[in-house]
Amino acid sequence: MLLGTLLVLFLLGGTGPASAHAALRATDPEDGTVLKSAPRDITLTFTESVGLLEDSFRVLDPDGRRLRTGEPQQAPEGGADTARVTLPAKLAQGTYTVAWRVVSADSHPVSGAFTFSVGKQSLTTAAIDTGPTEDPATKSLYNIARYLAYLAVALLIGTATFMAVCRPPDAPVLHRLLRAGWWTLLAATLALLALRAPYETGEGPLGSLSVDSLTRTLTSRPGEVLLARLALLLVAALYLVRLSRRGKPYGWTGAALAVGLAMTWAAGEHASAGIQVPVAMTSSALHLLATAVWLGGLAALLLTLYRARLTPAAVTRFSRLAFASVTVLVVTGVYQSWRGLGSWDALTGTTYGRLLILKLVAVVLLLGAAAASRRWTARLATVDTAAETVVVREKVPEPAGGPPLPEPVGSPPLPEPQQADVPPPTDPHRRALRRSVLAEVAVGAVVLAVTTLLSSTLPGRAEAEAAAGAPAVVGASVTNVPFDVGTPGGHGKVQVTLDPGRVGDNSIEALVFGPDGGVSVVPELRVSFTLPAKDIGPIDAELADKGGYWGNSFLNLPIAGKWEMKVTVRTSDVDQVSETRTVLVR
């Protein structure tokens, strides 16, 4: 039970390979820009290759009406990491909103939105909700199916390997475990195939009932990978039937099936995108195989401890097998950690890194269970050795000079020697080993659950690339400024919206709310901006009363930085107050 060394492994890597989801690197036109003439098309550039959907682009005009655009396609000069759509020939002046949605090469959908203006900015009425990227119900079902697929493939490969290498005396009891793994993996794969289309498009689970959705899935790369997995499962079914009749695993046939199944994960997950794809896919397949051999073998060992006889030799073989698996896991885990995180800062500064830390906490619990297993295994081996010695000493000695004499007629038969198996189920060492192995399996399942979350999280390297090259987060800057002039009813807040909150021309709107939370009318409202670091300002926002709110469509903030926004509210001829807040301009 050498699996305690998995602490290093699970800190450094996960069952699923770690690389990158696609992140938006650049847009053309750039987010928030004002163009003199209308663009002919829109081009997006991502950190990795992406797949396009029929509805990958939605472009809304200044009035919020959707434009008729061309078919989404990849830019010829940009390659697979770009997405392009052609715009109508004539665009009116004003601000346009672009909502986009693509599928990254690692099979995860990604979406977002940005704006650009033609001629001049306008107060657009377009309301774009780009999130969540996936429908919550569909995402939950999809992740459950992915988790069951991980468990099932570990059970299938690990049990078959345990039977082939450890050669337990009562192998037929493990056939039920093999069948359970096969049926679970089949059901999970079919569920993933059905849920794939609504998962990509953000629809509810009922979207899987559409024939068009299924057809689109079957012709996509993730769909082809899942079909390949189904084909391998059919071959595996024939293998399991022959195995049940023969009782002994076919070495090369089983190994080839295991490698083929592992490659379906490598081809459909993170390893298929990002840097060093061939090396990453090889590492991914080896990582999954080693994990399956460990986790599935552990489950087979647990079942054998409860339901069948287990010889000391089988336990020793599994310890050696576990050590070999851990060696592979550590090497591939180190590589995948480097590929996914990119830097030590990403360990604490990204969601992916924080999930790795959470995984480490779970592995600390695994260490305790593994240490207990090693202790009870050593004691059990000592008892077995002693039992074998007793059996040898209790054998009936042969008479000197020849074979044993035949028993006299009518005499009672000599007692049969005891078998040198592991002590019976009532032995306290065996019961303790059962409990510790059961704890290892339970904690291993928790670690696998965290791994499922990791495989659907944007890794640190991709997050850093996106932050370095992508435009700032889309959306206006909204600041709430409380005020109190010191008179009864003379308090409330001013909500200031700066859109897009970037260098250059911005529109500014301000709403005054009274003490009851309703919109309040004041005789005067002034807002000014100062950039102390550059000694710029104050710049008067020149707000005008628009009838219910104060605003100005053309406020120019020439330099990025932390601006001090001063808000002055006058509630009567003599009562006024000024408050200052910091606003980030990108």
N, C-alpha and C positions, 0 to 999 in steps of 0.2 A: 504494500500500500504506500507507494512512494509519491502519492499525489499531493502531498503537502507542499512540494516545490512549485505547485501551480500559482503560488503568490506572485512570483516574478512574472509568470506568463500572463495572468489576468490583469496585472497592472499595465503591461505593455501592449496587449492586444486583445481582440475579441474573437468569438467564434466566426462572426461575419467579418470580412475584410474591411479595413478602414481606408477610405480614400476620400472621395468628394462627391457631393451633389453639385449640379450645375448652379453657378451664381452669376448674376448679371454683371458683366464687366464694363460695358459701354453701350450707349444708345446714339443713334444718328437719325434725327436731330437729338442733341443733348437735352437732358431734362431741364426744363425751365427757361430755355433759350427763346429769344424773339427773332424770327427770321424775316428778312425783307421780302422774300418771295416764298411761295408754297413749295414744300419738298415734293419730289416725285414718288418717293417711297420712304419706308421706315425700316431701319436695320438695327437689330440687336446683336450684341456679341457677348458670348458666355465664356466661363472658365473651362468648359469642356463641351463635348459634342452633345447635341440635344435632338430630340424627336419632336415633330410638329403635329398638331391636332387640327381638325377642320376649323375649330374655333380658337385658334392660337392668338388671334388679334381681334380686339374690339376698339374701334376708333370713334370717339364721340365728338361732335362739333360743339361750338360755344353754347348752343342751345340745348345740348344734351341728347341730340338725335344721333343715332348710329349711322356711320357712313358705310357705303358699299365699297368694299375693298377687293383686291385681287386675292387669289389663293395664296396661303402662306407657303413660302419656299425658303430654301437656304441660299444665301448669297454665293454666286459662282466664285467670286474672288476670295470669299471668307472661309468656305468649307463647312464642315459639319457643326462647328461651334457657333454658327450664325443663324438668324431667322430674319426673313424679310417679307414685307407685304407692300403691294403697290397701292397708292392713294388715287382718288379721283383727280381729274385734270385740273379742276378749278376749286380752290378752297377760299372761303370768305375770310376776312380778317377776324382775329380773335384767338382765344386759347382753346386748344384741342387736348383731349385726354385719351391716352393710349393704355388700354389694359391688355396684358399679354399672359399666356399660359403655355408652357412647354413641358416635355418630359425629358429629364436628364438621362444620360447614357446608363446610369446605375438604376434606372427604372422608377425614379421618384419624380412626381410632378412638382413644378416650380412655377410661381406666378408673381405678378407685380403690376405696377402702373406708374406712369409718368406723364408730364404735360409739356407741350411746346406751343408757341404762339406764332401767328402769321400777321405781320404788320404791326400789331400792338397787342398787349395783354387785355383780357376782358374778364369779368367776373363770371366764370362758367357755372352753369347749374348742374353739370354732370356729377352724379354721385356714383362712385365706383367702389365696390366692396370686393377687394381681391383676396380676402381671406375669410375663413381658413382655406388653405390650399386644397385640403381634402374635406369631404363631408365627414363629420365626426363619427356617424354610425358606420359608414363604409370603411373609414380608416381603422376603427376598432376591430371590425370583423376581419379586415385584411391582415392586421397585425396578429390577431389570434391565429389565423391560418398560417402565417409565416412562422410563428412560434411553434405550433404543432408540427409543422414540416421539419423544423430543426430537431425537435425531440424525436420524431419518427425516424429520420434518417440516422440519427445517433443510435437509436434502438436497433434498427435493422443492420447497420454495418457493424456496430459494436458487438452485438450478440453473435453474428456469424463469425467474426474474428475470434471471439472468446471460445467458440466451439472448435474452431480450426486450430488454434494455437494452444489453448489450455487443456483441451481434450478431457472434459469432465466425464466421469463414468456414467452418469445418468443424463446424457445429452438430450433424449427425447423431451424432457420437461421444458427445454428451451425453445422447442418448435413453436409453442404457443406465443412466446415473446416475439419470435420472428414474424409470425402471422399478424400479430397486433401492430407491429411497426410498419409492415407493408400496407395494411388496410388504412392505418392512420395517415401515412404519407400519400396514399392514393386520394383519400378524401380531402386532405389539405391542398393538394395540387389542383384538384378539380375546383375547389373553392377559390383558390387564387386565380385560376383561369376565368371563372365567372365574374369575380369582383374586380378584375383588372381594369376594364373599361370605365366603370363608374369611379374607380379610384383615381384614374388619370384625369377625368373630366370634372371631378368634384361633385358628382351626382350622388343621390341616395342609393341604398342597396338594391332597390327595385330596378335601377338602371341596368342591372345584370340580365334582366329578362328580355332585353331588346336584342333582336337578331342582328341588327346593324352593329351594335356594340360588340357582340361576340365575334362577328366577322372581322371587325377592325382589330380586335385583340389577336386573333389567330394570324393576322398578317403583319403584326408588329414584332419587334425583336423580343420583348418579354414574353409574348405569347408563343413564339417559336421555341424559346428556351423551356417553357412549361410543357409544350408538346413533346420535346425531346425527353424530358423527365418522365412523362407518361409512357413513352415508348420503352424506356429503360425499365420502368416498373413492370411492364408486361413481360419482358425478358426475365426480370427478377422473379416473377411469379412461377415461370417454368423452372427456374433454378431452385426455388423453394420446394416445389413438388418433387423434383428429383432428389433433393437433399433429404426430404422426409422419408423417401423410400430407401435411399442408400445409407442414410444415417451418418455420413461423413462428408464435410464440405469439400467442394471442388476448388482447389486453391486458386488457380489462375482465372477461372471463370468468375468466381466471387470477387477477386481483386479487380478485374476489369470492370465489373458492374459498379463496384464501390467508387472507382476513379471516375467513371462516367457520371454517376449521380453527383459527385462532388463538383465536377466541372459545370453542371447546370447551375449551381450556386455562383461559381466564379464568373460565369458568362452573364448572369443576370443581376449581379449586385455591384458593389463599389469597385471591385477589382477591375471591372471592364471599362472604367473611365479614369481619367487623371493621368498621372505620370507613370512610366515604366509598366505599361499594361501587361506585356507577356510575363514579366517577372512577378507582377502582382497577382495575376491569375494562377500561376503555378504555386505561389505562396498561399493563396487563398484555398486552393484545392487541398494542399497538404495540411493546412491548418484545420480545415473542416474534417478531413479524414482522421487526423490525430485526436481531435475532440470527440468524434464519434466512437473511435476505438476505446477511449477512456470512459466516456459517460455511458455508452451502451454496454461496454464490458463490465462496468460497475453495477449496472442494473442486472445483467446476467449473473454476476457473482452473488448479488443479493438474493435473487430468486433461487439460485442453487443452494444457498445457505439455508433457506426456509423450506424448500420442497424436495431436495435430493441429497445424495451423498456427494461429498467433496473431498478429494484426496489432498494431502499436503503438496504433492507435486503440482496439482492444478493451481493452488494458491501461489506457489513459487513462480510458476510460468506467468500468471497474471501480473505479479509484481514486476517482473522483467519487462513485460509488454507495456505496463504503465510507465515505467522509466523511459522506454524508447519513445512513447507518445509524448511525454513531457519534454524530452529533448527537442523533438520536432516543433512542439508548440512554442517553446521559448524562442527558438531561432526565427520562426515565422512571425511570432508576436512582436519581437523587437523590430523587425522590418516594417510590419504593418503600423506599428505605433509611430515610427519615424515618418512614414508616408502619410498618415492621417493627421498627426498633430503639427508637424513642421517645426515647432519650437516649444521650449519649456513653458513659456508664458501662456501658450494655448491650453496647458493643463488646468489652469485655474481661471483663465480669462474667457473660455468658451463653454458652451453647453456640452459639447462633446467631451471636453476635458473633465468637466465636473461629473459627468456620467461615469467616466473612467475611475474617478475617485470613489464614487458610490459603489462601483464594482469591486474596488479594493476592499472596502468595508465588508462586503459579502464574502470575499475570499478569506479575510481574517477568520471568519466563522468556519470556513471550509478547512483552514489550517488546524483548528481544534479538533474537528471530526477526523481528519486524516491522521493526526498524531495519535488519537485514541485507537484508530484502526491498526496502525503500525504496532502499537503496544499489545493489543489483543492478538494480533497475528503472530507475534513473536512467542507469546505464551502458549498459543494453540499449537504452534510448531513444536515447542518443547514437550508438550503433553503427547503429541503424536509420536515423537521420537521415543519417548518412554514407553508408549503403548506397543510400538513395534518391537522394542527390546524384550518386553514381557512375553509377547507372542512367540518370539524365537526361542526363549528359554523354556516355554511350556510345551514345546513340541515333544512328542514321544520319541526317545532315543532308539536308534536301531541297534539290535544285538551285534556284538562284535563278530566280524567275519562274514556278515551276510545280511540279506534283507530281513525285515521284521517277520517274525513267525506268524502264521495265521492264527486268528482268534479261535479258541476252543468253541466247539459247538455248544450253543446255549448260553454262552457268556455274554454279559452286557457289552454293547459297542463302546469303543473308546470315544471320549469327547472330542468334538471337532475344534480345531484351533480358531481363535477369534480373528476377525478380519482387521486389517490395519488401516481402517478408515478414520476420518475425523471423528472425535467423540460424538456420542449421540446427542439429539436435540436438547436433552436435559442438562448437558454440560454447561457450566456457567461461562466458560471462555467462549463457547460458540454463541451463546445468547448475547454476550457483550459485543462480540464482533458483528453480529447482526445489527444491533442498535447503532453502532458507530458507522457501519456502511450505509444504513438507512439515512442517517444524518448527512453523510456525504452526498447521497443522491438528492436529498431534499435541497440542500444548499446549492448543489450544482444546478438544479432546476431554476433557482432564483437567479443565479449568475447568468444563466442562459436567457432569462427574461430581460435582464438589464442589457444583455448583448443585443437582443431584438430591438430595444430602444436605440442603442448605439448605431445599428445599421440603418436607422431611418433619421439620423441626426446629421446635420451639416458638420463635417469634421473641421478641426481648427485650421488646417492648411487652406481649405477652400474658403473658409470665412475670412482669413487674412487676405487672400487674393481678391476676394470680392470687395473688401473694405479698401484695398489699395487702388483698385481700378474702376470700381463701379461708382455711379453717381450717388449723391447723398440720398438718404431715405426720403421717399416721396411723401409730401404732405405739408400743410401749412403749419406755421408756428403759432400756437395758441397760448396766451399768458393771461392768467387771472390776477388782477391787482386789487386787493381789498383796500377800502378807504373809510375814513371816519373824520368828519369835520368837527365833531364835538358838540353837535346840537341834536335835540330829539329827532329821530328819523333821518339823521344826516349821515348814515353809514350804509355801506353796500360793497359792491365790487364792480370793476370794469374788466370786461373780457375783450382782450385785444388780439385780433387775428392778423398775422403777417403772412401773406401768400406770394411766392413760395418760400420765403424766408432765406433767400439766396442773394448773392452779390448782383447788383443791377436793379432793374425796376421791380418793385413789389406793389401789391395792393394791400391796403390796410383798412380794417373795419374794427369798430369799437362799439360794444354794447354796454350800457350802464344798467346794473341791476340794483334795485332798492333793497331795504331790509326784509321785505316779504318774499324776495326771490323773483319778483316780477320785473319786467323792463321798466326802467324809470327815465323820465325826461328831465334833463338838466339844462340850465341856460348856456353853459359853456364847457367844452372838453378840449384839452390840448395834450398833444403827445409830441415829444421830441426825442432824438437819438444822439448819443455821444459815444465816441470810441476813444477812451482815455489813452490806450496804448499807442495810438497814432496821433493823438491830439487833434481829432476831427470832431467837429460839432460845437454846439448842438445843431442838429438838422430838424427843422420844424416839419412835422408830418402834414401840416396844413389840412386838418380835418374839416370837413363840411357836414352840416346837419342834413342827413338824407331822409329825415322823417322816420324816426324810430331807431336809427343807428347813425353813427358818425363814420365817415369814410373818405378815402382818397385812393384813386386807382393808379396813381403814378408817384410812388415814393422811391427815390433812388438811394440805395445804400452802396457806396462804391467799393468797399473793402470788407473782406471776411474777417470775422473776429467776434469777441464778446462785447456787444454794444450795451450801453446803459440806456434803458427806455424810461423816460420821465413822464408820468401821467399826472396831469393837473385837472381836478374836478371842482367846478364851482356850482354849488347848490342854491345860492341866493346872491343878492347883490354884495354881501359882505362875507359870506362863508365859502371858503375854498381850502383845498388841501392838495399837496403833491406827494406822490409815492414813486419810488424808483425800483425797477427790476432789471435783471440782466437777461439779454436776449442773444442767442447764438445765431449769427448770420454765416452761412456756408459759402 
